[in-house]
Structures are given as structure tokens and as C-alpha cells.
Amino acid sequence: MLLQVNYLIRSRKDGKYLVARLPEKSGIEASYLLVFQQDYDALSYINTHGKEYGDLLTVETASPTQLKSLMLRWSYAGFGIVKDPLVPDIQFVS
């Protein structure tokens, strides 16, 4: 499990990670960190949905322990695991 590598998209400008924001039952927006299983999936996502921001974004690797730290530090509600970057098909996990 510790050998699994995940890929995240991060802004070069302000260091923030790419998230999906979903409304919760309480009416407050919750942020879900978008996680990709392959680096080429993350790059495909950028090229398909944010081509004009491609030079401002970078793909980073993260282990499961690093993801746990990010969850705590940035107070994310969960992960959005991107299954298909072109559609996009995202599975949300709290």
C-alpha cells in the first residue's frame, strides 16, 4: 500500500491543489482533492479541461501517507479519484 503513487495537480502560482467543490447537506461547500492514478491521466485532464492554464499547473506525486497529511493540513472533506480524465468520471470518497 505504501508503494502506491498518486498524482495531484498543483498551481505553480499559489501552490494550491486542484479540488472539486461540492455542496454538503448543511449548505456549506466541501473541497475534495482530485487524485489521479497515472501521471498521463493528470496531464490529459489539464489538456482537456484547462489547456489555457497548462503553463500554470504542474503534476506532483504523493504517497498515501503524504495524502493523509494534505487532508489534515488543507482540511479537505475527502478525495475525488479521477477514473476517466476526459469525461471526467470522478469517484468521491470521504
C-alpha positions in Angstrom: 0.0 0.0 0.0 2.8 2.4 0.7 4.3 1.8 -2.7 1.2 3.2 -4.4 1.9 6.5 -6.1 -0.9 9.0 -6.7 -0.7 12.1 -8.8 -2.0 15.6 -8.0 -2.4 18.8 -10.0 -0.9 21.9 -8.3 -0.8 25.5 -9.2 2.7 26.9 -9.8 1.4 30.4 -9.0 0.0 29.9 -5.5 0.7 26.3 -4.6 -2.9 25.2 -4.2 -4.1 21.8 -5.3 -6.8 21.2 -7.8 -10.0 20.3 -6.0 -13.7 19.7 -6.7 -16.1 21.7 -4.6 -19.4 20.0 -3.8 -22.3 21.4 -1.7 -22.9 19.5 1.5 -26.3 18.9 3.2 -25.6 21.8 5.5 -25.3 24.1 2.5 -21.6 24.6 3.0 -19.2 23.8 0.1 -16.8 20.9 0.8 -13.5 20.6 -1.1 -12.3 17.2 -2.4 -8.7 16.8 -3.5 -8.6 15.4 -7.1 -6.3 12.4 -7.2 -5.1 10.7 -10.4 -3.8 7.1 -10.7 -1.4 7.8 -13.5 0.7 10.9 -14.4 -0.6 10.8 -18.0 -4.2 10.9 -16.7 -3.4 14.1 -14.8 -1.8 15.6 -18.0 -4.8 14.6 -20.1 -7.1 16.3 -17.6 -5.1 19.5 -17.9 -5.0 19.3 -21.7 -8.8 18.6 -21.9 -10.2 20.9 -19.3 -7.7 23.6 -18.7 -5.5 24.0 -21.7 -5.2 27.8 -21.2 -3.9 27.2 -17.7 -1.4 24.4 -18.7 1.7 26.6 -18.1 0.4 27.5 -14.6 -0.1 23.9 -13.5 2.2 21.0 -12.6 1.7 17.3 -11.8 3.1 16.1 -8.5 3.4 12.6 -6.9 2.1 11.8 -3.5 2.2 8.6 -1.4 -0.8 7.6 0.7 0.9 9.0 3.9 1.5 12.3 2.1 -2.1 12.4 1.1 -3.2 11.9 4.7 -1.0 14.9 5.7 -2.5 17.0 2.9 -6.0 16.1 4.1 -5.3 17.3 7.6 -3.3 20.4 6.6 -5.8 21.7 4.0 -9.0 20.4 5.7 -10.3 18.6 2.7 -13.6 16.6 3.0 -12.2 13.7 1.0 -10.7 12.6 -2.3 -12.0 12.7 -5.8 -10.4 9.8 -7.5 -10.5 10.5 -11.2 -11.3 7.4 -13.2 -11.6 8.9 -16.6 -9.9 12.3 -17.2 -11.6 13.1 -20.5 -15.3 12.8 -19.4 -14.4 13.4 -16.4 -15.6 10.4 -14.3 -14.8 11.0 -10.6 -15.5 8.8 -7.6 -15.8 10.9 -4.4 -14.6 9.3 -1.1 -14.9 10.9 2.3 
